[in-house]
């Protein structure tokens, strides 16, 4: 059987899983945070494109769990465990959380990127999933691509080129 490498596209406020040799990709990470959680020994990974820090801020009745740091990370871990990942083997990498606009106020509510990063970090800590590497902050958008085969997260940052973590 010939394995072909597919790119699994993760949309905004979305969660997807992939096994090697497939890769996970999300684009448009400005203040949003791309969260990758993986079990390298079985070459399984999941990615969440988190838009907002906290689901309790949701005002509408129907909650999109993939939109918020707290609920998206819970959902991602649950799905990974259902597919055979081992909780003790889970590791993570995160990217994004840029401050895309300049505001004249220093209001915390306008620091969405920083708040997203803080919420993601706290939720991963809650689940005892170590963050192995990160590329956060700044003022530029990012596209990220993760390989469950190698554990490498490729990051393309607008006007800054490519890097790997």
Secondary structure, DSSP 8 states (H G I E B T S, - for coil): ------EEE--TT-EEEEETT-EEEEEEESSSEEEEEEEGGGTEEEEEEE-BS-GGG--SSS--TTSBHHHHHHHHHHHHHHTT--GGG-EEEEEE----S--SS--GGG-HHHHHHHHHHHHHHHTT-EEEEEEE-SS--EEEEEETTT--EEEEETTTEEEE-
